[in-house]
Amino acid sequence: MNWWKKLKKNPLAQIGAVLLLIFYLTAIAAEFVAPYDPYVSQPDGSLLPPTQIYWRNQETGEFIGPHVYPTTQGAVDLETGDRLLKVNYQEPSPLTLFVRGDEYKLWGLIPGDVHLFGTLGPAKFNLIGTDDQARDQFSRLVHGARISLFIGLVGITISFPLGTIVGGISGYFGGVVDSILMRLVEVLMTIPSIYLLVTLTLILPAGITSAQRFLLIVVITSFVSWSGLARVIRGQVLSIKQREFVQAARSMGANPFYIIVRHVLPQTATYIIIAATLSVPGFIVAESVLSLIGLGIQQPDPSWGNMLSLSTNASVLLLQPWLVWPPALLIILTVLAFNLLGDGLRDALDPRSVQR
């Protein structure tokens, strides 16, 4: 467990691991964390800014603890473009934890009617405001994490076993097998991934949902994105197959595929773990880019990418910045966290790396 001790001495890797743990646990428990249904609009509640929290009753001045007031949109200020808010100060709604709300399901998952926080009263607590369809932005951000975070895990689950096996077979057998497989790898490496993604989004059936469409895209691209990993694994296997324990297994008549799976590929586990950690951000960014340009997850399904698509409107950046910065910040933090964790794993697992 020497690698674990090294990893614990790396504060940046620990920060990355903690961030990812928080993000993934939040995504898994989205029905509990999110206070509202991400698909339901609030009456007269479009483009509301983050709800202001009060501690004293605005009419009597009495201290009553954290609470909010029912807020709706009013008229638009023609000079500044700001939307005036209508706040009903006669109905304070206390903020509290573990609130029982409306029961709902997302994609047929386990329903939940208890939420981490909420209000006791008619007012809604929109932590980071509402979008143009009057849906709670925080709830959509939490539920959108399921697609944006887990899409990368689906990608490496498909591409890494395939790349590892192809690279292992190519490096171990060599000769004609190696030549054929490496030529296939070189062909796949010449395919520009972004153009492939755009093409796939245009030719997929129109009747499927946006989540199904993007899952198909990830599955298909995973089958062509293993080429780089296969080349690296091949190079490592060329060296590993000359070692004594592999020669001993071969001399005892062990099956070649048994030797590859049982003795050779486990020696590449260090690189595979590091590479997998560093590859997940690529899938997350791909989802964000495709959804940003309208080719990925489509409304009303939430994802960080299509929530970020509002940034293409300059007026939103100026007048409703709460719609853009939260998903952008989460994408940046997730990619950074994976990179920090990957660097920490590389330093801890690779004996040739120099500890900084």
C-alpha positions in Angstrom: 0.0 0.0 0.0 3.0 2.3 -0.6 1.1 4.0 -3.4 -1.7 4.9 -1.0 0.7 6.6 1.4 2.2 8.6 -1.5 -1.3 9.6 -2.7 -2.3 10.8 0.8 0.8 13.0 0.8 -0.4 14.8 -2.3 -2.9 17.5 -1.2 -3.9 18.4 -4.8 -4.9 14.8 -5.5 -6.9 14.8 -2.3 -8.7 17.9 -3.3 -9.5 16.4 -6.7 -10.8 13.2 -5.1 -13.0 15.0 -2.6 -14.5 17.2 -5.3 -15.3 14.2 -7.4 -16.8 12.3 -4.5 -19.0 15.3 -3.7 -20.1 15.7 -7.3 -20.9 12.0 -7.9 -22.7 11.5 -4.6 -24.8 14.6 -5.4 -25.6 13.2 -8.8 -26.6 9.8 -7.4 -28.8 11.4 -4.8 -30.3 14.1 -7.1 -33.9 13.5 -6.1 -32.9 14.1 -2.5 -30.6 17.1 -3.0 -32.7 18.9 -5.6 -35.6 20.8 -4.0 -37.9 20.7 -7.1 -38.7 18.8 -10.2 -36.3 19.9 -12.9 -39.0 19.7 -15.6 -41.8 21.7 -13.8 -42.1 25.5 -14.3 -43.1 27.9 -11.5 -46.0 30.3 -12.1 -44.7 33.7 -13.2 -41.2 32.6 -12.2 -39.1 32.8 -15.4 -35.6 34.3 -15.2 -35.8 34.9 -11.4 -32.4 35.8 -9.9 -31.1 33.7 -6.9 -33.6 34.0 -4.1 -32.6 36.5 -1.4 -32.6 35.1 2.2 -33.9 37.2 5.0 -33.5 36.9 8.7 -36.0 39.5 10.0 -39.6 39.9 9.0 -39.6 42.7 6.4 -42.9 44.1 7.7 -42.5 43.9 11.5 -38.7 43.8 11.9 -39.0 40.8 14.1 -36.1 38.2 14.0 -37.7 34.9 12.7 -34.7 33.1 11.3 -33.8 32.3 7.7 -36.8 32.7 5.4 -37.8 33.8 1.9 -40.8 35.5 0.3 -43.0 34.6 -2.7 -41.3 36.2 -5.7 -42.6 36.6 -9.3 -41.6 38.5 -12.3 -42.9 42.0 -12.9 -42.5 44.4 -15.8 -39.3 45.0 -17.7 -37.4 48.2 -17.1 -37.2 49.6 -20.7 -34.1 51.7 -19.9 -31.9 49.0 -18.3 -33.6 45.8 -19.5 -33.8 44.5 -15.9 -36.9 42.6 -14.9 -38.6 44.1 -11.9 -39.6 41.6 -9.1 -42.8 41.4 -7.2 -42.2 40.3 -3.7 -45.0 39.4 -1.3 -43.7 40.4 2.1 -46.9 39.3 3.8 -46.1 35.5 3.5 -42.7 34.7 4.9 -41.7 31.1 4.3 -39.1 29.6 6.7 -36.1 27.7 5.2 -35.4 24.3 6.7 -33.7 21.0 6.0 -35.3 17.7 5.1 -38.5 19.1 3.6 -41.3 16.9 2.3 -42.2 18.1 -1.2 -44.0 16.9 -4.3 -43.1 13.3 -5.3 -41.6 12.9 -8.7 -39.6 10.5 -10.8 -36.8 11.1 -13.3 -36.5 8.6 -16.1 -38.4 6.0 -14.1 -35.9 6.0 -11.2 -36.7 5.7 -7.5 -39.2 8.4 -6.6 -38.5 10.8 -3.7 -40.7 13.2 -1.8 -38.1 14.3 0.8 -35.5 16.9 -0.2 -32.4 18.1 1.5 -33.7 21.7 1.9 -36.7 23.7 1.0 -39.3 26.1 2.4 -42.3 25.7 4.7 -44.8 27.9 2.9 -45.9 29.2 -0.5 -42.5 30.7 -1.4 -40.0 28.9 -3.6 -36.3 28.9 -2.8 -34.4 29.1 -6.0 -30.8 28.8 -4.9 -29.3 30.0 -8.2 -32.4 31.4 -9.8 -34.7 30.1 -12.5 -34.3 29.7 -16.3 -36.3 31.1 -19.2 -38.9 28.3 -18.7 -39.3 29.2 -15.0 -37.6 25.9 -13.9 -35.4 25.8 -10.8 -31.8 26.2 -12.0 -30.2 24.4 -9.1 -32.5 21.3 -9.5 -31.6 21.1 -13.2 -27.9 21.5 -12.4 -28.0 18.6 -10.0 -30.0 16.3 -12.3 -27.9 17.3 -15.3 -24.8 16.1 -13.4 -26.0 12.5 -14.0 -25.5 12.8 -17.7 -22.4 15.0 -17.7 -20.5 13.0 -15.0 -21.5 9.4 -15.9 -21.1 9.8 -19.6 -17.4 9.6 -19.2 -17.5 6.5 -17.1 -19.6 4.8 -19.8 -17.1 5.8 -22.4 -14.0 4.4 -20.6 -15.9 1.3 -19.6 -16.3 0.5 -23.3 -13.1 1.9 -24.9 -10.5 0.8 -22.3 -11.1 -2.9 -22.2 -11.2 -2.9 -26.0 -8.0 -1.0 -26.3 -6.2 -3.0 -23.6 -7.1 -6.4 -25.2 -6.2 -5.3 -28.8 -2.9 -3.8 -27.6 -2.1 -6.9 -25.5 -2.8 -9.3 -28.4 -0.9 -7.2 -30.9 2.2 -6.9 -28.6 2.2 -10.5 -27.5 1.8 -12.3 -30.8 3.6 -9.8 -33.1 4.2 -10.6 -36.7 1.2 -10.6 -39.1 -1.3 -10.1 -36.2 0.6 -7.1 -35.0 0.8 -5.6 -38.4 -2.9 -6.0 -39.2 -4.1 -4.6 -35.8 -1.7 -1.7 -35.8 -2.8 -0.7 -39.3 -6.4 -0.7 -38.1 -5.3 1.4 -35.1 -3.6 3.9 -37.4 -6.7 4.2 -39.6 -8.8 4.9 -36.5 -6.4 7.5 -35.2 -6.7 9.5 -38.4 -10.5 10.0 -37.8 -11.0 13.5 -36.3 -13.2 12.9 -33.3 -15.2 16.2 -33.3 -16.3 15.7 -37.0 -17.2 12.1 -36.2 -19.4 13.2 -33.3 -21.1 15.9 -35.4 -21.8 13.4 -38.2 -23.2 10.8 -35.9 -25.6 13.2 -34.3 -27.0 14.1 -37.8 -27.5 10.5 -39.0 -29.1 9.0 -35.8 -32.9 8.3 -35.9 -35.0 11.3 -35.1 -37.5 9.4 -32.9 -35.1 8.7 -30.0 -34.7 10.9 -26.9 -31.7 13.1 -26.5 -30.4 11.0 -23.7 -30.6 7.9 -25.9 -29.0 9.7 -28.8 -26.1 10.9 -26.8 -25.6 7.4 -25.2 -25.5 5.9 -28.7 -22.9 8.6 -29.7 -20.7 7.7 -26.7 -21.0 4.0 -27.4 -20.1 4.4 -31.0 -17.2 6.8 -30.4 -15.9 4.6 -27.7 -15.4 1.8 -30.2 -13.1 4.1 -32.2 -11.3 6.0 -29.4 -9.4 3.0 -28.0 -6.7 3.2 -30.7 -4.3 5.5 -28.7 -4.5 3.2 -25.7 -3.9 0.1 -27.8 -0.6 1.5 -29.1 0.7 2.3 -25.7 -0.4 -1.1 -24.3 1.3 -2.8 -27.3 4.6 -1.1 -26.5 4.4 -2.2 -22.8 3.5 -5.8 -23.7 6.5 -6.0 -26.1 8.7 -5.4 -23.1 6.7 -7.4 -20.5 6.5 -10.6 -22.6 10.3 -11.0 -22.4 10.3 -11.2 -18.6 11.0 -14.4 -16.7 7.5 -15.1 -15.4 6.0 -14.8 -18.9 8.6 -17.1 -20.3 8.0 -19.6 -17.5 4.3 -19.7 -18.1 4.9 -20.2 -21.8 7.4 -23.0 -21.2 4.8 -24.8 -19.0 2.4 -24.8 -22.0 -0.1 -22.2 -20.8 -2.6 -20.9 -23.4 -1.4 -17.6 -25.0 -4.7 -15.8 -24.2 -4.4 -17.0 -20.6 -0.9 -15.6 -20.4 -2.1 -12.3 -21.9 -5.0 -11.9 -19.5 -3.5 -13.4 -16.4 0.2 -12.4 -16.5 0.8 -9.7 -19.1 -2.1 -7.2 -18.9 -2.1 -6.9 -15.1 1.4 -5.5 -15.4 -0.1 -2.6 -17.4 -2.7 -1.8 -14.7 -0.9 1.2 -13.4 -0.9 3.0 -16.8 -4.5 2.0 -17.5 -5.8 3.4 -14.2 -3.9 6.7 -14.8 -5.0 6.9 -18.4 -8.7 6.2 -17.5 -8.7 8.9 -14.9 -7.3 11.4 -17.4 -9.6 10.3 -20.2 -13.0 10.9 -18.4 -12.7 14.7 -18.8 -12.5 14.3 -22.6 -16.0 12.7 -22.6 -17.4 15.4 -20.3 -16.0 18.1 -22.5 -17.4 16.3 -25.6 -20.9 16.3 -24.1 -20.6 19.9 -23.2 -19.4 21.0 -26.6 -22.1 18.9 -28.5 -24.9 20.1 -26.2 -23.6 23.7 -26.4 -24.0 23.7 -30.2 -27.3 21.9 -30.1 -26.2 18.4 -31.1 -26.1 16.6 -27.8 -28.7 16.5 -25.0 -31.7 18.5 -26.0 -34.2 20.4 -23.9 -36.1 19.7 -21.7 -33.6 17.1 -20.5 -30.9 18.9 -18.4 -27.2 18.6 -18.8 -24.4 21.0 -18.0 -23.7 21.4 -21.7 -27.1 22.5 -22.8 -27.5 24.7 -19.8 -24.3 26.4 -20.9 -25.8 26.9 -24.4 -27.4 30.1 -23.1 -24.0 31.7 -23.0 -24.3 32.2 -26.8 -26.7 35.0 -26.0 -24.8 38.1 -25.0 -27.8 39.6 -23.1 -27.9 36.5 -20.9 -24.3 37.0 -19.9 -25.1 40.6 -18.9 -28.6 40.3 -17.4 -28.8 36.7 -16.1 -25.3 35.6 -15.4 -26.6 33.0 -12.9 -27.7 30.9 -15.9 -24.2 30.6 -17.3 -21.6 30.6 -14.6 -22.8 27.7 -12.4 -22.6 25.0 -15.2 -19.4 26.5 -16.6 -17.8 26.5 -13.1 -18.9 22.9 -12.5 -17.4 21.7 -15.8 -14.1 23.5 -15.1 -14.0 22.0 -11.5 -14.8 18.5 -12.7 -12.1 18.5 -15.4 -9.6 20.0 -13.0 -10.4 17.5 -10.3 -9.9 14.5 -12.7 -6.6 16.0 -13.8 -5.4 16.5 -10.3 -6.4 13.0 -9.3 -4.8 11.6 -12.4 -1.5 13.4 -11.8 -1.6 12.2 -8.2 -2.2 8.6 -9.2 0.6 8.8 -11.8 3.1 10.0 -9.1 1.9 7.4 -6.6 1.7 4.4 -8.9 4.5 4.9 -11.4 7.9 4.2 -9.7 9.7 6.0 -12.5 7.9 9.3 -11.7 9.7 11.9 -9.6 7.8 13.0 -6.6 7.3 16.8 -6.6 
